[in-house]
Amino acid sequence: MQDKVTINERGVITIPAALRRACGLKANDELIIENTDEGILLRPAISVPIEVYTEERIREFADDEEAINQHLPKPEQG
């Protein structure tokens, strides 16, 4: 599929609705833009939120793991 778009004064490009539907793109999706030998390439981006753990949160994980281990079968020693 090919279409013509215009860059406005703020540098914004509107991707035509038919192309967005064909590519499964929706509002607020993120794209990666690259300059390639063949021209500009747009491709979907995946963003994953990152949590920085406090010492307290790390202790919670350890406590949870200890509680879970109490319910798991003990490994056989051989």
mmCIF file of the N, C-alpha and C atoms, coordinates in Angstrom:
data_MODEL
# 
_entry.id   MODEL 
# 
loop_
_atom_site.group_PDB 
_atom_site.id 
_atom_site.type_symbol 
_atom_site.label_atom_id 
_atom_site.label_alt_id 
_atom_site.label_comp_id 
_atom_site.label_asym_id 
_atom_site.label_entity_id 
_atom_site.label_seq_id 
_atom_site.pdbx_PDB_ins_code 
_atom_site.Cartn_x 
_atom_site.Cartn_y 
_atom_site.Cartn_z 
_atom_site.occupancy 
_atom_site.B_iso_or_equiv 
_atom_site.pdbx_formal_charge 
_atom_site.auth_seq_id 
_atom_site.auth_comp_id 
_atom_site.auth_asym_id 
_atom_site.auth_atom_id 
_atom_site.pdbx_PDB_model_num 
ATOM 1   N N  . MET A 1 1  ? 0.854  -1.173  0.000  1.00 0.00 ? 1  MET A N  1 
ATOM 2   C CA . MET A 1 1  ? 0.000  0.000   0.000  1.00 0.00 ? 1  MET A CA 1 
ATOM 3   C C  . MET A 1 1  ? 0.897  1.232   0.000  1.00 0.00 ? 1  MET A C  1 
ATOM 4   N N  . GLN A 1 2  ? 0.523  2.204   -0.770 1.00 0.00 ? 2  GLN A N  1 
ATOM 5   C CA . GLN A 1 2  ? 1.312  3.423   -0.896 1.00 0.00 ? 2  GLN A CA 1 
ATOM 6   C C  . GLN A 1 2  ? 0.383  4.625   -0.863 1.00 0.00 ? 2  GLN A C  1 
ATOM 7   N N  . ASP A 1 3  ? 0.805  5.693   -0.208 1.00 0.00 ? 3  ASP A N  1 
ATOM 8   C CA . ASP A 1 3  ? 0.001  6.904   -0.127 1.00 0.00 ? 3  ASP A CA 1 
ATOM 9   C C  . ASP A 1 3  ? 0.940  8.087   0.061  1.00 0.00 ? 3  ASP A C  1 
ATOM 10  N N  . LYS A 1 4  ? 0.436  9.278   -0.190 1.00 0.00 ? 4  LYS A N  1 
ATOM 11  C CA . LYS A 1 4  ? 1.215  10.497  -0.033 1.00 0.00 ? 4  LYS A CA 1 
ATOM 12  C C  . LYS A 1 4  ? 0.786  11.184  1.261  1.00 0.00 ? 4  LYS A C  1 
ATOM 13  N N  . VAL A 1 5  ? 1.779  11.645  2.052  1.00 0.00 ? 5  VAL A N  1 
ATOM 14  C CA . VAL A 1 5  ? 1.493  12.366  3.288  1.00 0.00 ? 5  VAL A CA 1 
ATOM 15  C C  . VAL A 1 5  ? 2.259  13.679  3.281  1.00 0.00 ? 5  VAL A C  1 
ATOM 16  N N  . THR A 1 6  ? 1.857  14.586  4.152  1.00 0.00 ? 6  THR A N  1 
ATOM 17  C CA . THR A 1 6  ? 2.501  15.891  4.260  1.00 0.00 ? 6  THR A CA 1 
ATOM 18  C C  . THR A 1 6  ? 3.003  16.076  5.683  1.00 0.00 ? 6  THR A C  1 
ATOM 19  N N  . ILE A 1 7  ? 4.168  16.683  5.816  1.00 0.00 ? 7  ILE A N  1 
ATOM 20  C CA . ILE A 1 7  ? 4.718  17.015  7.126  1.00 0.00 ? 7  ILE A CA 1 
ATOM 21  C C  . ILE A 1 7  ? 4.268  18.440  7.449  1.00 0.00 ? 7  ILE A C  1 
ATOM 22  N N  . ASN A 1 8  ? 3.609  18.624  8.602  1.00 0.00 ? 8  ASN A N  1 
ATOM 23  C CA . ASN A 1 8  ? 3.160  19.983  8.929  1.00 0.00 ? 8  ASN A CA 1 
ATOM 24  C C  . ASN A 1 8  ? 4.296  20.798  9.554  1.00 0.00 ? 8  ASN A C  1 
ATOM 25  N N  . GLU A 1 9  ? 4.000  22.023  9.963  1.00 0.00 ? 9  GLU A N  1 
ATOM 26  C CA . GLU A 1 9  ? 5.018  22.936  10.492 1.00 0.00 ? 9  GLU A CA 1 
ATOM 27  C C  . GLU A 1 9  ? 5.703  22.387  11.742 1.00 0.00 ? 9  GLU A C  1 
ATOM 28  N N  . ARG A 1 10 ? 5.000  21.569  12.497 1.00 0.00 ? 10 ARG A N  1 
ATOM 29  C CA . ARG A 1 10 ? 5.556  20.996  13.731 1.00 0.00 ? 10 ARG A CA 1 
ATOM 30  C C  . ARG A 1 10 ? 6.279  19.680  13.466 1.00 0.00 ? 10 ARG A C  1 
ATOM 31  N N  . GLY A 1 11 ? 6.345  19.228  12.224 1.00 0.00 ? 11 GLY A N  1 
ATOM 32  C CA . GLY A 1 11 ? 7.014  17.976  11.889 1.00 0.00 ? 11 GLY A CA 1 
ATOM 33  C C  . GLY A 1 11 ? 6.117  16.761  12.016 1.00 0.00 ? 11 GLY A C  1 
ATOM 34  N N  . VAL A 1 12 ? 4.811  16.975  12.143 1.00 0.00 ? 12 VAL A N  1 
ATOM 35  C CA . VAL A 1 12 ? 3.864  15.877  12.335 1.00 0.00 ? 12 VAL A CA 1 
ATOM 36  C C  . VAL A 1 12 ? 3.421  15.313  10.990 1.00 0.00 ? 12 VAL A C  1 
ATOM 37  N N  . ILE A 1 13 ? 3.410  13.991  10.908 1.00 0.00 ? 13 ILE A N  1 
ATOM 38  C CA . ILE A 1 13 ? 2.925  13.281  9.728  1.00 0.00 ? 13 ILE A CA 1 
ATOM 39  C C  . ILE A 1 13 ? 1.693  12.492  10.151 1.00 0.00 ? 13 ILE A C  1 
ATOM 40  N N  . THR A 1 14 ? 0.630  12.564  9.369  1.00 0.00 ? 14 THR A N  1 
ATOM 41  C CA . THR A 1 14 ? -0.560 11.760  9.636  1.00 0.00 ? 14 THR A CA 1 
ATOM 42  C C  . THR A 1 14 ? -0.517 10.534  8.746  1.00 0.00 ? 14 THR A C  1 
ATOM 43  N N  . ILE A 1 15 ? -0.523 9.361   9.376  1.00 0.00 ? 15 ILE A N  1 
ATOM 44  C CA . ILE A 1 15 ? -0.557 8.108   8.617  1.00 0.00 ? 15 ILE A CA 1 
ATOM 45  C C  . ILE A 1 15 ? -2.007 7.870   8.221  1.00 0.00 ? 15 ILE A C  1 
ATOM 46  N N  . PRO A 1 16 ? -2.280 7.667   6.939  1.00 0.00 ? 16 PRO A N  1 
ATOM 47  C CA . PRO A 1 16 ? -3.658 7.474   6.494  1.00 0.00 ? 16 PRO A CA 1 
ATOM 48  C C  . PRO A 1 16 ? -4.353 6.319   7.236  1.00 0.00 ? 16 PRO A C  1 
ATOM 49  N N  . ALA A 1 17 ? -5.650 6.484   7.497  1.00 0.00 ? 17 ALA A N  1 
ATOM 50  C CA . ALA A 1 17 ? -6.418 5.515   8.277  1.00 0.00 ? 17 ALA A CA 1 
ATOM 51  C C  . ALA A 1 17 ? -6.342 4.107   7.693  1.00 0.00 ? 17 ALA A C  1 
ATOM 52  N N  . ALA A 1 18 ? -6.457 3.979   6.382  1.00 0.00 ? 18 ALA A N  1 
ATOM 53  C CA . ALA A 1 18 ? -6.421 2.644   5.768  1.00 0.00 ? 18 ALA A CA 1 
ATOM 54  C C  . ALA A 1 18 ? -5.095 1.953   6.041  1.00 0.00 ? 18 ALA A C  1 
ATOM 55  N N  . LEU A 1 19 ? -4.001 2.705   6.012  1.00 0.00 ? 19 LEU A N  1 
ATOM 56  C CA . LEU A 1 19 ? -2.681 2.133   6.280  1.00 0.00 ? 19 LEU A CA 1 
ATOM 57  C C  . LEU A 1 19 ? -2.533 1.767   7.759  1.00 0.00 ? 19 LEU A C  1 
ATOM 58  N N  . ARG A 1 20 ? -3.069 2.623   8.639  1.00 0.00 ? 20 ARG A N  1 
ATOM 59  C CA . ARG A 1 20 ? -3.036 2.305   10.078 1.00 0.00 ? 20 ARG A CA 1 
ATOM 60  C C  . ARG A 1 20 ? -3.809 1.021   10.358 1.00 0.00 ? 20 ARG A C  1 
ATOM 61  N N  . ARG A 1 21 ? -4.987 0.891   9.748  1.00 0.00 ? 21 ARG A N  1 
ATOM 62  C CA . ARG A 1 21 ? -5.779 -0.335  9.939  1.00 0.00 ? 21 ARG A CA 1 
ATOM 63  C C  . ARG A 1 21 ? -5.035 -1.551  9.404  1.00 0.00 ? 21 ARG A C  1 
ATOM 64  N N  . ALA A 1 22 ? -4.464 -1.422  8.210  1.00 0.00 ? 22 ALA A N  1 
ATOM 65  C CA . ALA A 1 22 ? -3.755 -2.545  7.577  1.00 0.00 ? 22 ALA A CA 1 
ATOM 66  C C  . ALA A 1 22 ? -2.564 -2.990  8.424  1.00 0.00 ? 22 ALA A C  1 
ATOM 67  N N  . CYS A 1 23 ? -1.952 -2.056  9.134  1.00 0.00 ? 23 CYS A N  1 
ATOM 68  C CA . CYS A 1 23 ? -0.771 -2.376  9.959  1.00 0.00 ? 23 CYS A CA 1 
ATOM 69  C C  . CYS A 1 23 ? -1.121 -2.619  11.415 1.00 0.00 ? 23 CYS A C  1 
ATOM 70  N N  . GLY A 1 24 ? -2.404 -2.493  11.763 1.00 0.00 ? 24 GLY A N  1 
ATOM 71  C CA . GLY A 1 24 ? -2.828 -2.715  13.144 1.00 0.00 ? 24 GLY A CA 1 
ATOM 72  C C  . GLY A 1 24 ? -2.389 -1.625  14.094 1.00 0.00 ? 24 GLY A C  1 
ATOM 73  N N  . LEU A 1 25 ? -2.209 -0.406  13.597 1.00 0.00 ? 25 LEU A N  1 
ATOM 74  C CA . LEU A 1 25 ? -1.776 0.716   14.433 1.00 0.00 ? 25 LEU A CA 1 
ATOM 75  C C  . LEU A 1 25 ? -2.984 1.452   14.986 1.00 0.00 ? 25 LEU A C  1 
ATOM 76  N N  . LYS A 1 26 ? -2.866 1.921   16.215 1.00 0.00 ? 26 LYS A N  1 
ATOM 77  C CA . LYS A 1 26 ? -3.941 2.702   16.816 1.00 0.00 ? 26 LYS A CA 1 
ATOM 78  C C  . LYS A 1 26 ? -3.356 3.913   17.538 1.00 0.00 ? 26 LYS A C  1 
ATOM 79  N N  . ALA A 1 27 ? -4.221 4.792   18.006 1.00 0.00 ? 27 ALA A N  1 
ATOM 80  C CA . ALA A 1 27 ? -3.789 6.018   18.677 1.00 0.00 ? 27 ALA A CA 1 
ATOM 81  C C  . ALA A 1 27 ? -2.838 5.695   19.825 1.00 0.00 ? 27 ALA A C  1 
ATOM 82  N N  . ASN A 1 28 ? -1.810 6.472   19.963 1.00 0.00 ? 28 ASN A N  1 
ATOM 83  C CA . ASN A 1 28 ? -0.793 6.381   21.021 1.00 0.00 ? 28 ASN A CA 1 
ATOM 84  C C  . ASN A 1 28 ? 0.166  5.200   20.883 1.00 0.00 ? 28 ASN A C  1 
ATOM 85  N N  . ASP A 1 29 ? 0.073  4.431   19.794 1.00 0.00 ? 29 ASP A N  1 
ATOM 86  C CA . ASP A 1 29 ? 1.096  3.418   19.534 1.00 0.00 ? 29 ASP A CA 1 
ATOM 87  C C  . ASP A 1 29 ? 2.415  4.137   19.282 1.00 0.00 ? 29 ASP A C  1 
ATOM 88  N N  . GLU A 1 30 ? 3.501  3.505   19.642 1.00 0.00 ? 30 GLU A N  1 
ATOM 89  C CA . GLU A 1 30 ? 4.817  4.092   19.422 1.00 0.00 ? 30 GLU A CA 1 
ATOM 90  C C  . GLU A 1 30 ? 5.471  3.430   18.216 1.00 0.00 ? 30 GLU A C  1 
ATOM 91  N N  . LEU A 1 31 ? 6.212  4.225   17.461 1.00 0.00 ? 31 LEU A N  1 
ATOM 92  C CA . LEU A 1 31 ? 6.925  3.737   16.290 1.00 0.00 ? 31 LEU A CA 1 
ATOM 93  C C  . LEU A 1 31 ? 8.394  4.096   16.408 1.00 0.00 ? 31 LEU A C  1 
ATOM 94  N N  . ILE A 1 32 ? 9.220  3.293   15.780 1.00 0.00 ? 32 ILE A N  1 
ATOM 95  C CA . ILE A 1 32 ? 10.644 3.605   15.641 1.00 0.00 ? 32 ILE A CA 1 
ATOM 96  C C  . ILE A 1 32 ? 10.818 4.122   14.218 1.00 0.00 ? 32 ILE A C  1 
ATOM 97  N N  . ILE A 1 33 ? 11.536 5.216   14.059 1.00 0.00 ? 33 ILE A N  1 
ATOM 98  C CA . ILE A 1 33 ? 11.797 5.765   12.731 1.00 0.00 ? 33 ILE A CA 1 
ATOM 99  C C  . ILE A 1 33 ? 13.293 5.663   12.461 1.00 0.00 ? 33 ILE A C  1 
ATOM 100 N N  . GLU A 1 34 ? 13.632 5.155   11.286 1.00 0.00 ? 34 GLU A N  1 
ATOM 101 C CA . GLU A 1 34 ? 15.034 4.966   10.916 1.00 0.00 ? 34 GLU A CA 1 
ATOM 102 C C  . GLU A 1 34 ? 15.286 5.533   9.532  1.00 0.00 ? 34 GLU A C  1 
ATOM 103 N N  . ASN A 1 35 ? 16.484 6.019   9.333  1.00 0.00 ? 35 ASN A N  1 
ATOM 104 C CA . ASN A 1 35 ? 16.935 6.428   8.010  1.00 0.00 ? 35 ASN A CA 1 
ATOM 105 C C  . ASN A 1 35 ? 17.695 5.238   7.420  1.00 0.00 ? 35 ASN A C  1 
ATOM 106 N N  . THR A 1 36 ? 17.224 4.709   6.297  1.00 0.00 ? 36 THR A N  1 
ATOM 107 C CA . THR A 1 36 ? 17.875 3.568   5.656  1.00 0.00 ? 36 THR A CA 1 
ATOM 108 C C  . THR A 1 36 ? 18.333 3.965   4.259  1.00 0.00 ? 36 THR A C  1 
ATOM 109 N N  . ASP A 1 37 ? 19.084 3.088   3.609  1.00 0.00 ? 37 ASP A N  1 
ATOM 110 C CA . ASP A 1 37 ? 19.526 3.362   2.239  1.00 0.00 ? 37 ASP A CA 1 
ATOM 111 C C  . ASP A 1 37 ? 18.344 3.523   1.286  1.00 0.00 ? 37 ASP A C  1 
ATOM 112 N N  . GLU A 1 38 ? 17.234 2.870   1.609  1.00 0.00 ? 38 GLU A N  1 
ATOM 113 C CA . GLU A 1 38 ? 16.051 2.933   0.749  1.00 0.00 ? 38 GLU A CA 1 
ATOM 114 C C  . GLU A 1 38 ? 15.117 4.078   1.109  1.00 0.00 ? 38 GLU A C  1 
ATOM 115 N N  . GLY A 1 39 ? 15.355 4.766   2.231  1.00 0.00 ? 39 GLY A N  1 
ATOM 116 C CA . GLY A 1 39 ? 14.498 5.872   2.656  1.00 0.00 ? 39 GLY A CA 1 
ATOM 117 C C  . GLY A 1 39 ? 14.151 5.745   4.122  1.00 0.00 ? 39 GLY A C  1 
ATOM 118 N N  . ILE A 1 40 ? 13.077 6.382   4.520  1.00 0.00 ? 40 ILE A N  1 
ATOM 119 C CA . ILE A 1 40 ? 12.645 6.376   5.915  1.00 0.00 ? 40 ILE A CA 1 
ATOM 120 C C  . ILE A 1 40 ? 11.864 5.095   6.189  1.00 0.00 ? 40 ILE A C  1 
ATOM 121 N N  . LEU A 1 41 ? 12.165 4.456   7.302  1.00 0.00 ? 41 LEU A N  1 
ATOM 122 C CA . LEU A 1 41 ? 11.480 3.233   7.713  1.00 0.00 ? 41 LEU A CA 1 
ATOM 123 C C  . LEU A 1 41 ? 10.800 3.480   9.043  1.00 0.00 ? 41 LEU A C  1 
ATOM 124 N N  . LEU A 1 42 ? 9.510  3.185   9.120  1.00 0.00 ? 42 LEU A N  1 
ATOM 125 C CA . LEU A 1 42 ? 8.754  3.238   10.372 1.00 0.00 ? 42 LEU A CA 1 
ATOM 126 C C  . LEU A 1 42 ? 8.402  1.811   10.754 1.00 0.00 ? 42 LEU A C  1 
ATOM 127 N N  . ARG A 1 43 ? 8.605  1.473   12.019 1.00 0.00 ? 43 ARG A N  1 
ATOM 128 C CA . ARG A 1 43 ? 8.209  0.150   12.481 1.00 0.00 ? 43 ARG A CA 1 
ATOM 129 C C  . ARG A 1 43 ? 7.715  0.245   13.915 1.00 0.00 ? 43 ARG A C  1 
ATOM 130 N N  . PRO A 1 44 ? 6.841  -0.682  14.300 1.00 0.00 ? 44 PRO A N  1 
ATOM 131 C CA . PRO A 1 44 ? 6.280  -0.627  15.650 1.00 0.00 ? 44 PRO A CA 1 
ATOM 132 C C  . PRO A 1 44 ? 7.374  -0.761  16.714 1.00 0.00 ? 44 PRO A C  1 
ATOM 133 N N  . ALA A 1 45 ? 7.167  -0.067  17.814 1.00 0.00 ? 45 ALA A N  1 
ATOM 134 C CA . ALA A 1 45 ? 8.077  -0.145  18.964 1.00 0.00 ? 45 ALA A CA 1 
ATOM 135 C C  . ALA A 1 45 ? 7.323  -0.759  20.133 1.00 0.00 ? 45 ALA A C  1 
ATOM 136 N N  . ILE A 1 46 ? 8.055  -1.421  20.988 1.00 0.00 ? 46 ILE A N  1 
ATOM 137 C CA . ILE A 1 46 ? 7.463  -1.979  22.203 1.00 0.00 ? 46 ILE A CA 1 
ATOM 138 C C  . ILE A 1 46 ? 8.154  -1.313  23.382 1.00 0.00 ? 46 ILE A C  1 
ATOM 139 N N  . SER A 1 47 ? 7.367  -0.711  24.240 1.00 0.00 ? 47 SER A N  1 
ATOM 140 C CA . SER A 1 47 ? 7.901  -0.087  25.453 1.00 0.00 ? 47 SER A CA 1 
ATOM 141 C C  . SER A 1 47 ? 7.420  -0.881  26.650 1.00 0.00 ? 47 SER A C  1 
ATOM 142 N N  . VAL A 1 48 ? 8.335  -1.190  27.530 1.00 0.00 ? 48 VAL A N  1 
ATOM 143 C CA . VAL A 1 48 ? 8.016  -1.949  28.734 1.00 0.00 ? 48 VAL A CA 1 
ATOM 144 C C  . VAL A 1 48 ? 8.376  -1.086  29.936 1.00 0.00 ? 48 VAL A C  1 
ATOM 145 N N  . PRO A 1 49 ? 7.409  -0.852  30.820 1.00 0.00 ? 49 PRO A N  1 
ATOM 146 C CA . PRO A 1 49 ? 7.737  -0.057  31.998 1.00 0.00 ? 49 PRO A CA 1 
ATOM 147 C C  . PRO A 1 49 ? 8.740  -0.791  32.883 1.00 0.00 ? 49 PRO A C  1 
ATOM 148 N N  . ILE A 1 50 ? 9.620  -0.042  33.475 1.00 0.00 ? 50 ILE A N  1 
ATOM 149 C CA . ILE A 1 50 ? 10.643 -0.618  34.338 1.00 0.00 ? 50 ILE A CA 1 
ATOM 150 C C  . ILE A 1 50 ? 10.406 -0.122  35.759 1.00 0.00 ? 50 ILE A C  1 
ATOM 151 N N  . GLU A 1 51 ? 10.424 -1.057  36.701 1.00 0.00 ? 51 GLU A N  1 
ATOM 152 C CA . GLU A 1 51 ? 10.274 -0.694  38.105 1.00 0.00 ? 51 GLU A CA 1 
ATOM 153 C C  . GLU A 1 51 ? 11.638 -0.790  38.774 1.00 0.00 ? 51 GLU A C  1 
ATOM 154 N N  . VAL A 1 52 ? 12.031 0.253   39.454 1.00 0.00 ? 52 VAL A N  1 
ATOM 155 C CA . VAL A 1 52 ? 13.278 0.228   40.225 1.00 0.00 ? 52 VAL A CA 1 
ATOM 156 C C  . VAL A 1 52 ? 12.878 -0.180  41.640 1.00 0.00 ? 52 VAL A C  1 
ATOM 157 N N  . TYR A 1 53 ? 13.428 -1.305  42.095 1.00 0.00 ? 53 TYR A N  1 
ATOM 158 C CA . TYR A 1 53 ? 13.025 -1.863  43.375 1.00 0.00 ? 53 TYR A CA 1 
ATOM 159 C C  . TYR A 1 53 ? 13.768 -1.228  44.538 1.00 0.00 ? 53 TYR A C  1 
ATOM 160 N N  . THR A 1 54 ? 13.004 -0.873  45.547 1.00 0.00 ? 54 THR A N  1 
ATOM 161 C CA . THR A 1 54 ? 13.591 -0.395  46.798 1.00 0.00 ? 54 THR A CA 1 
ATOM 162 C C  . THR A 1 54 ? 14.038 -1.613  47.601 1.00 0.00 ? 54 THR A C  1 
ATOM 163 N N  . GLU A 1 55 ? 14.855 -1.384  48.622 1.00 0.00 ? 55 GLU A N  1 
ATOM 164 C CA . GLU A 1 55 ? 15.284 -2.487  49.493 1.00 0.00 ? 55 GLU A CA 1 
ATOM 165 C C  . GLU A 1 55 ? 14.064 -3.144  50.146 1.00 0.00 ? 55 GLU A C  1 
ATOM 166 N N  . GLU A 1 56 ? 13.079 -2.341  50.500 1.00 0.00 ? 56 GLU A N  1 
ATOM 167 C CA . GLU A 1 56 ? 11.856 -2.879  51.117 1.00 0.00 ? 56 GLU A CA 1 
ATOM 168 C C  . GLU A 1 56 ? 11.131 -3.814  50.148 1.00 0.00 ? 56 GLU A C  1 
ATOM 169 N N  . ARG A 1 57 ? 11.033 -3.419  48.880 1.00 0.00 ? 57 ARG A N  1 
ATOM 170 C CA . ARG A 1 57 ? 10.353 -4.244  47.877 1.00 0.00 ? 57 ARG A CA 1 
ATOM 171 C C  . ARG A 1 57 ? 11.130 -5.546  47.639 1.00 0.00 ? 57 ARG A C  1 
ATOM 172 N N  . ILE A 1 58 ? 12.438 -5.481  47.646 1.00 0.00 ? 58 ILE A N  1 
ATOM 173 C CA . ILE A 1 58 ? 13.268 -6.675  47.471 1.00 0.00 ? 58 ILE A CA 1 
ATOM 174 C C  . ILE A 1 58 ? 13.033 -7.643  48.630 1.00 0.00 ? 58 ILE A C  1 
ATOM 175 N N  . ARG A 1 59 ? 12.917 -7.115  49.862 1.00 0.00 ? 59 ARG A N  1 
ATOM 176 C CA . ARG A 1 59 ? 12.627 -7.967  51.024 1.00 0.00 ? 59 ARG A CA 1 
ATOM 177 C C  . ARG A 1 59 ? 11.258 -8.632  50.874 1.00 0.00 ? 59 ARG A C  1 
ATOM 178 N N  . GLU A 1 60 ? 10.283 -7.895  50.322 1.00 0.00 ? 60 GLU A N  1 
ATOM 179 C CA . GLU A 1 60 ? 8.958  -8.483  50.086 1.00 0.00 ? 60 GLU A CA 1 
ATOM 180 C C  . GLU A 1 60 ? 9.068  -9.677  49.147 1.00 0.00 ? 60 GLU A C  1 
ATOM 181 N N  . PHE A 1 61 ? 9.858  -9.542  48.079 1.00 0.00 ? 61 PHE A N  1 
ATOM 182 C CA . PHE A 1 61 ? 10.053 -10.658 47.155 1.00 0.00 ? 61 PHE A CA 1 
ATOM 183 C C  . PHE A 1 61 ? 10.655 -11.856 47.884 1.00 0.00 ? 61 PHE A C  1 
ATOM 184 N N  . ALA A 1 62 ? 11.664 -11.605 48.702 1.00 0.00 ? 62 ALA A N  1 
ATOM 185 C CA . ALA A 1 62 ? 12.327 -12.687 49.428 1.00 0.00 ? 62 ALA A CA 1 
ATOM 186 C C  . ALA A 1 62 ? 11.346 -13.362 50.380 1.00 0.00 ? 62 ALA A C  1 
ATOM 187 N N  . ASP A 1 63 ? 10.541 -12.563 51.093 1.00 0.00 ? 63 ASP A N  1 
ATOM 188 C CA . ASP A 1 63 ? 9.544  -13.125 52.017 1.00 0.00 ? 63 ASP A CA 1 
ATOM 189 C C  . ASP A 1 63 ? 8.523  -13.961 51.250 1.00 0.00 ? 63 ASP A C  1 
ATOM 190 N N  . ASP A 1 64 ? 8.064  -13.462 50.119 1.00 0.00 ? 64 ASP A N  1 
ATOM 191 C CA . ASP A 1 64 ? 7.098  -14.200 49.304 1.00 0.00 ? 64 ASP A CA 1 
ATOM 192 C C  . ASP A 1 64 ? 7.697  -15.516 48.823 1.00 0.00 ? 64 ASP A C  1 
ATOM 193 N N  . GLU A 1 65 ? 8.959  -15.480 48.426 1.00 0.00 ? 65 GLU A N  1 
ATOM 194 C CA . GLU A 1 65 ? 9.618  -16.691 47.940 1.00 0.00 ? 65 GLU A CA 1 
ATOM 195 C C  . GLU A 1 65 ? 9.730  -17.731 49.054 1.00 0.00 ? 65 GLU A C  1 
ATOM 196 N N  . GLU A 1 66 ? 10.057 -17.276 50.264 1.00 0.00 ? 66 GLU A N  1 
ATOM 197 C CA . GLU A 1 66 ? 10.132 -18.199 51.396 1.00 0.00 ? 66 GLU A CA 1 
ATOM 198 C C  . GLU A 1 66 ? 8.771  -18.828 51.669 1.00 0.00 ? 66 GLU A C  1 
ATOM 199 N N  . ALA A 1 67 ? 7.702  -18.028 51.607 1.00 0.00 ? 67 ALA A N  1 
ATOM 200 C CA . ALA A 1 67 ? 6.352  -18.545 51.851 1.00 0.00 ? 67 ALA A CA 1 
ATOM 201 C C  . ALA A 1 67 ? 5.955  -19.554 50.768 1.00 0.00 ? 67 ALA A C  1 
ATOM 202 N N  . ILE A 1 68 ? 6.298  -19.287 49.540 1.00 0.00 ? 68 ILE A N  1 
ATOM 203 C CA . ILE A 1 68 ? 5.981  -20.200 48.439 1.00 0.00 ? 68 ILE A CA 1 
ATOM 204 C C  . ILE A 1 68 ? 6.759  -21.506 48.596 1.00 0.00 ? 68 ILE A C  1 
ATOM 205 N N  . ASN A 1 69 ? 8.034  -21.404 48.967 1.00 0.00 ? 69 ASN A N  1 
ATOM 206 C CA . ASN A 1 69 ? 8.871  -22.594 49.123 1.00 0.00 ? 69 ASN A CA 1 
ATOM 207 C C  . ASN A 1 69 ? 8.334  -23.552 50.182 1.00 0.00 ? 69 ASN A C  1 
ATOM 208 N N  . GLN A 1 70 ? 7.608  -23.037 51.163 1.00 0.00 ? 70 GLN A N  1 
ATOM 209 C CA . GLN A 1 70 ? 7.034  -23.903 52.192 1.00 0.00 ? 70 GLN A CA 1 
ATOM 210 C C  . GLN A 1 70 ? 5.984  -24.834 51.612 1.00 0.00 ? 70 GLN A C  1 
ATOM 211 N N  . HIS A 1 71 ? 5.390  -24.468 50.471 1.00 0.00 ? 71 HIS A N  1 
ATOM 212 C CA . HIS A 1 71 ? 4.316  -25.258 49.865 1.00 0.00 ? 71 HIS A CA 1 
ATOM 213 C C  . HIS A 1 71 ? 4.806  -26.140 48.713 1.00 0.00 ? 71 HIS A C  1 
ATOM 214 N N  . LEU A 1 72 ? 6.070  -26.010 48.352 1.00 0.00 ? 72 LEU A N  1 
ATOM 215 C CA . LEU A 1 72 ? 6.603  -26.803 47.245 1.00 0.00 ? 72 LEU A CA 1 
ATOM 216 C C  . LEU A 1 72 ? 7.236  -28.078 47.772 1.00 0.00 ? 72 LEU A C  1 
ATOM 217 N N  . PRO A 1 73 ? 7.167  -29.145 46.964 1.00 0.00 ? 73 PRO A N  1 
ATOM 218 C CA . PRO A 1 73 ? 7.822  -30.387 47.405 1.00 0.00 ? 73 PRO A CA 1 
ATOM 219 C C  . PRO A 1 73 ? 9.325  -30.190 47.498 1.00 0.00 ? 73 PRO A C  1 
ATOM 220 N N  . LYS A 1 74 ? 9.916  -30.857 48.468 1.00 0.00 ? 74 LYS A N  1 
ATOM 221 C CA . LYS A 1 74 ? 11.368 -30.774 48.649 1.00 0.00 ? 74 LYS A CA 1 
ATOM 222 C C  . LYS A 1 74 ? 12.063 -31.625 47.588 1.00 0.00 ? 74 LYS A C  1 
ATOM 223 N N  . PRO A 1 75 ? 13.140 -31.129 46.992 1.00 0.00 ? 75 PRO A N  1 
ATOM 224 C CA . PRO A 1 75 ? 13.863 -31.932 45.983 1.00 0.00 ? 75 PRO A CA 1 
ATOM 225 C C  . PRO A 1 75 ? 14.498 -33.158 46.630 1.00 0.00 ? 75 PRO A C  1 
ATOM 226 N N  . GLU A 1 76 ? 14.488 -34.249 45.861 1.00 0.00 ? 76 GLU A N  1 
ATOM 227 C CA . GLU A 1 76 ? 15.104 -35.475 46.370 1.00 0.00 ? 76 GLU A CA 1 
ATOM 228 C C  . GLU A 1 76 ? 16.616 -35.329 46.344 1.00 0.00 ? 76 GLU A C  1 
ATOM 229 N N  . GLN A 1 77 ? 17.267 -35.788 47.388 1.00 0.00 ? 77 GLN A N  1 
ATOM 230 C CA . GLN A 1 77 ? 18.725 -35.725 47.448 1.00 0.00 ? 77 GLN A CA 1 
ATOM 231 C C  . GLN A 1 77 ? 19.283 -37.103 47.116 1.00 0.00 ? 77 GLN A C  1 
ATOM 232 N N  . GLY A 1 78 ? 20.250 -37.125 46.233 1.00 0.00 ? 78 GLY A N  1 
ATOM 233 C CA . GLY A 1 78 ? 20.716 -38.426 45.828 1.00 0.00 ? 78 GLY A CA 1 
ATOM 234 C C  . GLY A 1 78 ? 22.177 -38.617 45.830 1.00 0.00 ? 78 GLY A C  1 
# 
